[in-house]
Amino acid sequence: MVDSLPAYFKYWGKADPNYPGQPKWHPLVYHCLDVAACAQMLLLKRADFLRKLINLSGFAEKQAIEWLTFLIAIHDVGKFADGFQGQQQELQELLQDRTTSFYQSIRHDTVGYELLMMHLPDWIGRSDLAQRGGSHVRLWISSVAGHHGRPPRNDASGSLLLRDHFPTPVLEDAKKFVSETASMFLSEGCPIPQNGHGLSEKYKQVSWLVAGLTIAADWLGSNTRWFPYISAQMKLADYWKTIALPHAEKAVYESGLERSHPAVFQGISDLFDYIDQPTHLQSWAADIPLADGPQIFILEELTGSGKTEAALVLASRLMEAGQGSGVYIALPTMATADGMFDRLKTKERYRRLFDSADVSLVLAHSANRLKFALEEANRRDSAYGFHETETASRQCTAWLSDNRKKALLADFGVGTIDQAILAILSARHQSLRLLGLSTKVLIIDEVHACDAYMGELLKTLLHFHAAMGGSVVLLSATLPQTQRTAYINAFASGVGFDFPGASETRYPLTTHFSAYGLTEQFVPARSSVSRFVRVRSISDESSAHGYIREALYRGRCVVWIRNTIFDAIAAWRNWQKDSPDSNAILFHARFALVDRLRIGETIKNDFGDKSGNASRQGRVIFATQVVEQSLDIDFDDMVTDLAPIDLIIQRAGRLQRHNRDASGNRITGDDERGGACLTVLMPEPLLNAQSNWYSQLFPKAKKIYPDHGKLWLTAYWLDENKGFQMPEQARDMIESVYADMSESDVPEGLSRSVQDAEGSRLGEQAMADLNSLNFDAGYDPIGINWEDDDNARTRLGERTVRVRLAKVIEKGLRPWAETHTGMEWALSELTVPYRLIKGESQRWQTDIEVARKTMKDEGRYVVIIPLEEIKANQWRGYATNTSDEEIQVFYSPIIGLHISKEEDDEFDQ
């Protein structure tokens, strides 16, 4: 015990009555130093983070480390407030011999922000920082005070707020702590220049990364695995050296947040042992001169041309050149992300991009764990109160069990594009995602799959990433010229380069834009993907069934890609009526994750690269869009519902993808299956087509692709050409549908559809602009309503709910998924339209609440549906709809989930 310790030791920072040991609380000043030590250790261990912060702030390395350590040391100064301390009145009385009982209506982060805005300039001897409304220090304060995932609120009654929360003795204690930490860490004083042009703008930009660093440090510093509660009192400097720093070093190491070092690029075959002869595209990626600083690459090439390998070659070279320290691959769907993850995990190929033993590969949405397995070790302190957010310890528990956030901090992340886009939305903890992305080479696959809303958000993401010095690789088989130009322009605006505009129309094409300018280069296609695809049109579903039956009779395998889940299920059921013993597969997105993964694995094994006659002969799959993107599968014949022409090309990429003999076995020579034929179910493209031209044949899909003018142009091109030569006609196909058109290009009867679709497109773009953040505004304490991850809108599709399926057993409920992964509840989850399922039935409410407590995320924002088996492979449960009526829910591991008296359906995301 040290004599005459300051009064600032009389304040608690963390408290938990269930903490295993004594004391049950941790001093506020120690917690602040714990978090500051984690921040400093992250800066020392993560040179990539530090370099970004230095570049954006303009500080020297020593100045940046000292300033950020100090700021983060005072991140929780709002907890000195009476309103916060009074939430644990027994503890307050024990420590301060008094209690306060006034109602706390403001969170401690906002209280801390107001305190520092009013007093920090004077407390650190820089009264000049209070000038101009504190503009030079405001964003620094906001970024550390807003450490619970969103900026603090700018309270207009700040002086009254502080008067209520900080009586004179409390204010003096807070001042003493801030002044002492300033003396400890700021050896040369505050590094903000007294006079400087554009400082406010610069500090707004760096504030995003400071906020992310603070959140990461706060979560580590709040974990009692590394920072147990301590009762012994010692001087702050002694605690810093003997406890905070050593524990922080261990926390950063064990959390897996230390940086892995990129490997030296030594050629394509070194990265990919299965490539003997690189494609022209892959060779281009290995040889193109790289620029200094941020750069964007766009690779337009056919499916099966090795775009992914080319992108990873670029990523490896960029990392070697110091232009990144990790990779994040963003894909359009969970299924495609799963497929990419499996490819990288095979033979641990992802490790070849790094020269480190411990490299983390994380899938951003499913049940794969980050490889440091600390979920169960974390303890949680008690909640602060009704108006406080979750404690950092509780958030840390959720974070460690949520791969969606961890993937952006891992060395190599794979996930949906949604996880990256959340970094530029007003979603809680977006700054943490942004911090992780800032050091990554960002690879985005299937960019053509973005609709108007997501495409606009993607442009904002490219702007942010470029502004932070990041590089991007975009991949697409079918990218309209207007989109290519828009994406490069967004990147250019972020980094401040002049973009002259793109003009090359040849295909396949590579585009490279950097400080050195724009380079567009034609790249010859791989001979194996150069081919003619014959197109055959049919106009009714019975013809589709007849065509499939004939193909199966000849021993071939067939897939029918439908535009909605409803249509896929209906086609499968009609098939089963006539062929009850058929082994036809149904595949769509409305399966529990465990079943979706199982079916996807079956399809990959039976129809993938290494499949042969034994698994393929006489097989049929009824599927939705989940099979058309980034899955290396191959069918002898294909039927597809009419869709926009880029999706037709995409789907055709799964038709005779690999060379095989007539029986379906792989061969090295030319394909022997008689040439690719794509059968398209579509209405005839009549010149006098009426408004119901598309909906008459596809009543369930009319809202999926609302621009029936583009569908008519697609049908017209296919009907006129009767097939397409790839890659020679790819650009013509895309531009014939997506180039700027007038209403005269489509039948008059479809003009209303074209007008409505254009209005919707403009509305979606406006909504994206409204929802996305402004990089130049910074992490500002404004009145934006920051959403939880699950509520932020990365897509404008209809509102959905997350459903978790449970089986009713004698002693309650257990997850639908029966595995030994520890992730059974996550594997029992699926997404369902809100209009179908709104909430839980009261039938099993007690058991549901018990089950919820066993979930790592405590079942927040999910609807739990208990199921009872009613016959083989058929289960029934109950839920409520939007009218609060109880409804029956049916689930089958073969068919998926459907609702009784279901009247409509949704696009299969």
BAZA-718913 format. One record per residue (C-alpha): residue in one letter; x, y, z. Coordinates in steps of 0.02 Angstrom, whole numbers, plus 32768, in hexadecimal, padded with zeros to 4 digits. Layout:
<kelums>
AXYZ ...
</kelums>
This chain:
<kelums>
M800080008000 V804780A87FCD D802D813B8043 S7FC981D2800C L7F8681887F6B P7F1C82017F05 A7E6182017F1A Y7E4881C47E68 F7E5E81137EAC K7DB081237EFA Y7D5681027E57 W7D2980587E10 G7D3C80347D58 K7D067F7E7D49 A7C987F1C7DBF D7C4F7E6D7DC2 P7C027E1A7E5B N7C227D707E08 Y7CDB7D8F7DEE P7D3B7CF57E2E G7DA77D427EB4 Q7DC17DE47F10 P7DA67E717EF9 K7D067E777E94 W7D397F1A7E44 H7DCA7F677DE5 P7E04801C7DFF L7DD380927D73 V7E8480D77D62 Y7ECB80287D4F H7E4B7FFA7CCB C7E7880987C6A L7F2F80677C6E D7F067FB37C3C V7EB07FF27B9F A7F3980717B7A A7FBC7FE87B8A C7F5C7F7B7B0F A7F54800E7A96 Q800D80317AA4 M80377F797A8F L7FCA7F7079F3 L8027800579AD L80D07FB779D3 K80A17F0A7993 R803B7F4778FF A80AC7FB8789B D80277FB77813 F7FA880077888 L8029808678C4 R805D80B37813 K7FA980D877E1 L7F9081477879 I803281A4785A N800981C277A3 L7F5D820677C8 S7F89826C7862 G802E82B77827 F8081829078CE A812D824578E3 E813181917924 K815D81BE79D8 Q80DB824879DB A805481D47998 I8077814A7A16 E807E81C17AAB W7FE582267A78 L7F79818E7A56 T7FB181367AF5 F7F8281D07B5A L7EDB81EA7B06 I7EA881347B1A A7EE181397BD0 I7E5881BA7BEF H7DD481667B81 D7D6981387C19 V7D7981DB7C78 G7CBB81E87C70 K7CB2815D7CF1 F7CEE81D67D78 A7C4082227D6C D7BCA82107DFF G7B4481CC7D8C F7BB2813A7D5C Q7BFF81177E06 G7B52811C7E56 Q7B1B80847DF2 Q7B7A801A7E6F Q7B4580747F0D E7B8D7FF77F89 L7C3380027F30 Q7C2B80BF7F28 E7C0980C87FE2 L7C9880518006 L7D1280B77F9F Q7CD681697FB8 D7C718164805A R7BDC81AC7FFA T7B58817C7F7C T7B0481D77EEF S7A5881A97EB4 F7A2D82207E29 Y79E881D57D8A Q7A6D81BC7D03 S7A2281DE7C59 I7AC581F67BF8 R7B45816F7BD3 H7BF3817F7C1D D7C4681927B72 T7BE1822F7B4E V7C0382717BFE G7CBD82537BE2 Y7CB982AA7B3A E7C6783457B83 L7CE283477C15 L7D7B833E7BA5 M7D3983BB7B28 M7D2284397BB4 H7DC084197C1A L7E4583B67BBC P7E99844D7B69 D7EB7849F7C12 W7EE683FC7C6A I7F7383DA7BEF G7FAC848F7BE5 R7F6B84B07B35 S7EDF852D7B4B D7EF085597A92 L7E9C84B27A68 A7DF884F87AAB Q7DF485787A1F R7D8285647988 G7D0E84F679EF G7D9C847D7A15 S7D9F8446795F H7E54840A7966 V7E34839679F8 R7D7C836B79E8 L7D8F82D47976 W7E1F828E79DD I7DB182957A77 S7D1A824E7A1D S7D7B81BB79D9 V7DB781807A84 A7D1B81AE7AE6 G7CAD81527A68 H7CFE80AB7A90 H7C5A804B7A9C G7C47804179E1 R7BFD80EB79B5 P7C2A81A279D0 P7BEF81F67A6F R7B5E826D7A5F N7B8083277A57 D7B1583627AE9 A7ADA84167AD9 S7ACB84227B98 G7B7F83EF7BB7 S7B9F846A7C45 L7B0384347CA3 L7B2F837F7C86 L7BDC83957CD0 R7B9883F87D65 D7B2783667D92 H7BA982DF7D77 F7C4783337DB6 P7C3D838B7E5E T7CDF83E67E85 P7D3A83567EDE V7D1182DD7E51 L7D4883597DCD E7DEC83727E2A D7E0982B67E30 A7DEA82A67D75 K7E5E83397D52 K7EE682ED7DBE F7EDD82487D60 V7EE0829A7CB4 S7F70830D7CE4 E7FD6827D7D2B T7FBC820F7C92 A7FEF82A37C24 S809182B07C86 M80AD81F47C75 F809381E87BBA L80A982927B65 S816582AA7B74 E816183397AF7 G80B383787B1C C801B83757AAA P8056835E79F6 I7FC883C279A6 P8017845D7956 Q7FDC85037999 N7FC8854578EA G7FA884D87854 H7F4184D677B6 G7EC4844A779B L7EE283F67844 S7E2983DE7869 E7E0F838677C4 K7EA6831777DF Y7E7282E7788F K7DC382BD7855 Q7E0B823D77DE V7E7F81EA785B S7DF481E578DD W7DA6814B788B L7E4180E278AD V7E5D812B795B A7DAC80F67989 G7DCC80467947 L7E70803A79A7 T7E1A80747A47 I7D8F7FF37A37 A7E0B7F657A19 A7E757F9D7AAC D7DDD7FB27B1D W7DA07F037AF7 L7E4A7EB87B1B G7E627F227BB7 S7DB77EF27BF9 N7DD87E377BEF T7DFA7DEF7C9B R7E5C7D607C4F W7EE97DDC7C37 F7EB97E667CB1 P7E777E1C7D54 Y7E2F7E8F7DD7 I7EB67ED37E49 S7EA07F1B7EF7 A7F557F4B7F1D Q7F6F80047F03 M800F80477EB6 K804780E07E59 L800980EC7DA7 A80B880E47D5F D80DD80457DC2 Y803A7FF37D8C W805E80227CD8 K810A7FD27CD6 T80EE7F387D42 I803B7F067D16 A7FE87F637C87 L80707F537C03 P80A07E9C7C22 H7FEA7E677C26 A7FC57ECA7B89 E80537E767B2B K800A7DCD7B59 A7F5B7E047B28 V7F8F7E3F7A7C Y7FF17D9F7A5D E7F6D7D267A9B S7EDF7D817A44 G7F327D61799D L7F3D7E1B7975 E7FF87E20795C R80277E3C78A8 S805F7DAE7837 H80E57DDE77BB P80C67DCF7700 A812F7D5276A0 V81A17D7C760E F81457D5A756C Q81A77CD47510 G81347CAB7481 I80877C68745D S80B47BB07474 D80F87BD77520 L804D7C187555 F7FE67B9774F4 D80357AEC74E2 Y7FAB7AB5746C I7FD67B3673E7 D80537AF37368 Q802C7B6D72DD P7FEA7C177316 T7F617C6A72B0 H7F847D0D7256 L7F257D6672E0 Q7F8C7D14736A S802E7D3B7310 W7FF77DF072FD A7FD77DF873B9 A80857DB673DD D80DD7E2E7365 I80817ED47365 P80E87F6073B6 L809C7F98745A A8089804D748B D80B4809D7530 G801D80C1759D P7F6580957587 Q7F32804074E5 I7E9B7FE7749E F7E977F557427 I7DFE7F1873C8 L7E087E6B7379 E7D7E7E4272FC E7D8A7D9072BE L7D1D7CF772A5 T7CEE7C817331 G7D737BFA7343 S7E007C697305 G7E5F7C6E73AB K7E2C7D1D73E3 T7E397CEF749B E7EEB7CB1748A A7F187D4D7426 A7ECE7DBA74B0 L7F317D5E7536 V7FD07D7174D0 L7FB17E2D74CF A7F8C7E2A758A S802D7DCD75AF R80947E477549 L803E7EDD7596 M805E7E9D7646 E81147E79761D A81227F2D75DF G80DC7F6F7684 Q80327F9B763B G7FD37F2D76B5 S7FEC7EAF7741 G7F577E3D7726 V7ECA7E0D76B1 Y7E0D7E1376B8 I7DAC7DBC762E A7CF87DF87622 L7C777D8F75C6 P7BBF7DA9759E T7B727D1A7605 M7B967CA87698 A7B9D7C127624 T7C227C6075B7 A7C837C967652 D7C7D7BE37693 G7CBF7BA375ED M7D4F7C2175EB F7D7A7BFA76A0 D7D867B417679 R7DF77B6375E3 L7E6F7BC9764C K7E6B7B5176DE T7E9B7ABD766F K7F537A96768E E7F567B3976F3 R7F757B9A7653 Y7F507C3E76A9 R7FEF7C2C7710 R805A7C3C7674 L80377CF5766E F808B7D0D7718 D81347CEC7765 S80F17CC67813 A80C57C287871 D80247C6B78BD V7FB47CA97832 S7EFA7CBD7850 L7E7A7C9277CB V7DC97CC077FC L7D217CA777A8 A7CB47D3C77CB H7C0A7CEE77E1 S7C087C36780D A7C3E7BC17896 N7CFA7BC0787B R7D547C047913 L7DE57C7C791B K7E7A7C15794F F7E9B7C5D79FA A7E047C0E7A51 L7DEA7C897ADE E7D2D7C927ADA E7D0D7C2E7B76 A7D987C7E7BDC N7D507D2C7BDF R7CF17D6D7C76 R7C6C7DF37C72 D7C557E827CEB S7BA87EB97D1D A7B467F2F7CAE Y7B537FE77CD5 G7A9E80187CCC F7A0880337C5C H7A5180C77BFF E7AFF807C7BEC T7B32800D7B5C E7B727F5E7B79 T7C137F567BDB A7CB37F417B7A S7CCC7E957BC8 R7C227E5D7B8D Q7C457EA37AE1 C7CEB7E4A7AE0 T7C957DA47B02 A7C207DC07A70 W7CB07DF87A01 L7D1C7D627A25 S7C8B7CF079F4 D7C5D7D557958 N7CCB7D2F78C2 R7C757DB7785E K7CD87E3B78BD K7D777DD678D6 A7D8E7DB2781D L7DBC7E6777F9 L7E467E62787D A7E897DB6784D D7F1F7DA677D9 F7EB17D597753 G7DF57D737758 V7D717D2976E7 G7CBB7D5C76F0 T7C2A7DB3769F I7C3A7E61765A D7BBC7E9676E0 Q7C417E857767 A7CB27F00770D I7C257F7976E5 L7BF77F82779E A7C997FE377B2 I7C4D80797759 L7B9D807377A5 S7B6580BD784A A7B6E80107897 R7BB67FFA7944 H7C6F7FCE7944 Q7C818000788C S7D24805678B9 L7D6C7FB178F5 R7D417F63784D L7D8E7FF977F7 L7E2E7FE7785B G7E3C7F317826 L7E177F587770 S7E8E7FEA7769 T7F267F777764 K7EDB7EF776EF V7EE57EDC7635 L7E2A7ED87613 I7DF37E5A758F I7D3C7E64755C D7CFA7DD874EE E7C5E7DDA747F V7C4D7E977489 H7BCB7E917400 A7B567E40747F C7B417EE774DA D7A9A7F3C74BE A7A867FF974BB Y7A828008757A M7B157F96759E G7B757FDB7509 E7B68808A7552 L7BA2804A75FC L7C337FF275A6 K7C6880987559 T7C6C80E47608 L7CD280517647 L7D4F806975B8 H7D5A812275E4 F7D7D80FC769B H7DFC80747673 A7E5B80E075F9 A7E5B81747671 M7EAC810576F5 G7F3280CD767B G7EEA80227651 S7EEC7FC375AD V7E5D7F65755B V7E457ED974DC L7D987ECB748D L7D677E2B7430 S7CD97E1273B6 A7CAB7DAA7321 T7C2C7E2972E5 L7C447EDF7317 P7BEB7F6972B6 Q7C5A7FFA7280 T7BF7807572EA Q7C1880107387 R7CD27FFE7363 T7CE180B9734D A7C7C80DE73EA Y7CE6806D7458 I7D8B80B4741C N7D4881647432 A7D14813F74E6 F7DC180FC750D A7E14819074B8 S7DAE820D751D G7DE281B875BF V7E9B81C2759C G7E93826A7543 F7ECC82347495 D7E8B827873F1 F7E3081F0738F P7E2D820D72D3 G7DA5818D72B1 A7DAC80DC726B S7D9680BB71B2 E7DCF800A7187 T7D437F97714E R7DA07EF67127 Y7D857E5B7192 P7DD27E0A71F8 L7E1A7EA87244 T7E887EDE72D4 T7E827F8D731A H7F057FD9738E F7EF4808673D8 S7F7080DB744D A7FD5817B7464 Y802C814A73C2 G7F8981557360 L7F1480DA730A T7F4A803D72AD E7ECB7FD2724F Q7F0A7F327201 F7EB87EAA719B V7EE57DFC71DA P7EC47D61716E A7E4B7CE671BD R7E7C7C3771EF S7E587BC1715F S7DF47B4C71CE V7D727BD371F2 S7D677C11713F R7CCE7BBE70F6 F7C267BD070A4 V7B8A7BB6710F R7AEE7B8C70AE V7A4D7BD770F4 R79A87B7C70E9 S790A7BD27126 I786E7B80716F S77D07BD771A8 D777F7B65722A E77B37B0072C2 S77757A5A727D S77F47A6C71F0 A787C7A867271 H784B79E672CB G784779897225 Y78F279C871F4 I793B7995729C R78EC78E97292 E793778CD71E5 A79E37903721F L79DF788F72B6 Y79AB78007244 R7A4D781E71E5 G7AB078127288 R7AD478CA7299 C7ACA793D7330 V7A5E79D8732D V7A3E7A727396 W79A57AE3738C I79CB7B8F73D4 R792D7BE8740C N79177C9C743F T78B87C8174E3 I78B67C02756F F77FC7BE77552 D78197BB7749C A78AC7B4674C7 I78467AE8754A A77B07ADC74D5 A781B7A957448 W786B7A1774BE R77C379E07503 N777A79CA7455 W780F79627427 Q77FF78F774C3 K774778D5749F D7775788173FC S781A7837743C P7803781474F7 D78A177AA74FC S790B783074AA N79A6786E7502 A7988791F74C5 I79D879A67530 L79857A487565 F79FB7AD67591 H79CF7B8675C9 A79F37BFF7657 R79647BD376CC F79B97B417721 A7A077B4177CD L7AC07B6277B6 V7AEF7AB077E6 D7A7F7A6A775C R7AB17AEE76DF L7B687AC476FA R7B437A0A76EC I7AE37A1E7648 G7B677A947603 E7BEF7A16762D T7B8C798B75D7 I7B7979F5753B K7C317A22753B N7C65796C754D D7BE8792474CF F7BF679AC7449 G7C9B7A03746C D7D437A03741B K7D717951744E S7CC679017434 G7CAA787673B6 N7C2778097368 A7BFF77AA7408 S7BBB78447463 R7B7A78A673CD Q7B1B782C7360 G7A5E7849735B R7A6078D073E3 V79FB797173EC I7A037A09745E F797B7A8B7476 A79CE7B2774BA T79C87BE274C9 Q7A4F7C6574AF V7ABB7C187538 V7B0C7BA574B7 E7B397C287437 Q7BC67C86748C S7C787C5174B5 L7C517B9774C7 D7CC27B247463 I7C397AAE7428 D7C117A6D737C F7B737A29732B D7B5A79D37284 D7AB87A327261 M7A637ACA72AC V79B77B1872B1 T79A87BC872F2 D79187C3F730E L792C7CE172AC A79987D5C730E P79FF7DF672DE I7A847DCE725E D7B187DDC72D6 L7ACA7D547341 I7AAA7CEA72A7 I7B657CF27284 Q7B8B7CCE733A R7B197C36733E A7B607BF5729A G7C087BF072F2 R7BCA7B54734E L7B9C7AFE72A9 Q7C227A86726A R7CA47AE672CE H7D267A5972C8 N7D5979EB7236 R7D0A793F7244 D7CE778A771DA A7C38787871A4 S7C1C781C7249 G7C4D78B172B4 N7CFD787D72E8 R7D8778FF72E6 I7DFE78FD7252 T7E907968721C G7E5A79787166 D7DC579CF7118 D7D1A79BB7168 E7CB5792A711D R7C0579557159 G7BCA79A070B5 G7BDC7A5870DC A7B8C7AC67161 C7AD27AE8714F L7A7A7B6071C4 T79BD7B4C71CC V79677BED7201 L78B47BEE7240 M78747C957201 P77E17CEB71AC E77F67D1470F4 P78417DC470E0 L77AF7E0A707C L77C17EBB703B N77137EE1707C A77327E927127 Q76B87ECE71AB S76D47EFB7261 N76B57E48729B W77337E01721F Y77A67DBF72A9 S772F7DAA733B Q76BA7D3972DB L773F7CB272D5 F77977CDE7378 P77137D2473EF K77817D067489 A781D7D54743B K77D37DF573F7 K78197E597489 I78C27E057489 Y78FB7E5773E8 P78837EEB73DE D78CD7F387340 H786E7ECE72C3 G78B77F3A7239 K79657EF2725B L791B7E447260 W78C97E6271B7 L796F7EA1716F T79C37E0471B3 A79407D927166 Y79497DF170C2 W7A077DE070B6 L7A017D2770DF D79757D087064 E79CD7D676FD9 N7A777D176FF1 K7A437C667025 G7AE37C597089 F7B827CB670B6 Q7C3B7CA57095 M7CA77CC2712E P7D067D2D714C E7CEF7D8A70A8 Q7C387DB970C2 A7C3A7DD7717E R7C4B7E947174 D7BC57EA270ED M7B4C7E3A7156 I7B637EA871EF E7B5E7F4F7198 S7AC67F1D712F V7A637F1571D1 Y7ABC7F8C7249 A7AF4801C71DA D7A8E80B971EF M79EB809B7196 S794D80F97171 E789B80BC7182 S789780A470C5 D7911801270D6 V788B7FA67127 P77D47F8570FE E775E800F7133 G77017F9671A4 L779D7F867211 S77C6803F721B R7770805372C4 S77DD7FC77309 V7879801F72C7 Q784380C57313 D7819807673BB A78BD801773BE E792080B57399 G78C381107423 S78E98082749B R79A080837468 L79B0813D748A G79538127752E E79C7809A7562 Q7A5F8102753B A7A19819275A1 M79F5811C7631 A7AA780DA762A D7AEB818C7630 L7A7C81AE76C6 N7AB081107723 S7B6B81157701 L7BE981797764 N7C4D820E7727 F7D0881F07735 D7D3082A9773F A7CB482C477CE G7D1482517843 Y7CDB81F278DD D7C6F8284790F P7BFA829379A5 I7B5E82B27941 G7AAB8278794F I7AB581E478D7 N7A5C814A7919 W7AE380C4791A E7A9E801678FE D7AD67F6D793C D7B2B7F0478B5 D7A917E9B7896 N7A227F33787A A7A947F987807 R7A5B7F897753 T7AE37F4A76E0 R7A5C7F157665 L79B47F63763E G795A7EBF7629 E78C07EA0768F R78CE7E9C774B T79057DF47791 V79147D9F7839 R79947D227877 V79447C8078AC R79937BF87916 L79477B4C7910 A793D7ADF79AB K79027A2D79C8 V78887A0B7A55 I78CF79867AC9 E789679427B6F K78FD79BD7BD4 G78E27A597B6D L79317A8E7AC9 R79D17A687A6F P7A187AB179CE W79DF7A6A7928 A7A957A4F78F8 E7AE379B77949 T7B9E79D3793F H7C3179DB79B6 T7C6F7A85797E G7C2D7AEA7A0F M7BD07B52798D E7B307AEE7985 W7ABC7B837998 A7B147BE5790F L7B067B4D789D S7A4B7B4478C3 E7A2C7BF2787D L79DE7C3377DC T79927CD5779C V78D97CE87776 P78727D7C7735 Y78277DE377C2 R777D7DE1776C L777B7D247786 I77BF7D197837 K77C07DA778B3 G77D57D58795D E77CC7CC279D0 S77347C5E7A02 Q77097C587ABB R76FB7B9A7AB8 W77AE7B787AEF Q77DC7C217B37 T78277BE07BD9 D78947B637B7D I78C27BE77AFD E79037C5C7B85 V79697BD07BD1 A79B37BA67B27 R79DA7C5C7B05 K7A4B7C627B9C T7AB67BD57B54 M7ADE7C387AB6 K7B827C967AA9 D7B287D327A6E E7A9A7D157AE9 G7A227D037A57 R7A157DBE7A36 Y79B47DEF799A V79837D3C796D V78DD7CE0796A I78E87C3279B4 I78707BB0796D P78607B0979C9 L78387A787952 E77E379D1796E E77F1794378F1 I774B791A789E K778D78997823 A7831786477D6 N789878FD77A6 Q7805797177CB W780079E17864 R77817A6078A0 G778F7AF77910 Y77327B987933 A77587C517925 T76F97CF57911 N76E17D5F7876 T76D57E1C7861 S761F7E167898 D76567DC1793A E75F97D247904 E76417C7B792B I76797C1F788F Q76BC7B71786B V776F7B637830 F77AA7AC777D8 Y785E7A9177C2 S78B17A047766 P796C79E6774D I793E79B87699 I78C47A44766B G78F37ACE76E6 L787E7B437745 H77D27B76770B I77397BC5775B S76877B867758 K761B7BE476DA E76B37C3E7698 E767B7CB97612 D771B7D0675D1 D77D57CEF75CC E78767D4F75C9 F79187D597568 D79947CD775A1 Q7A227D3E75E9 
</kelums>
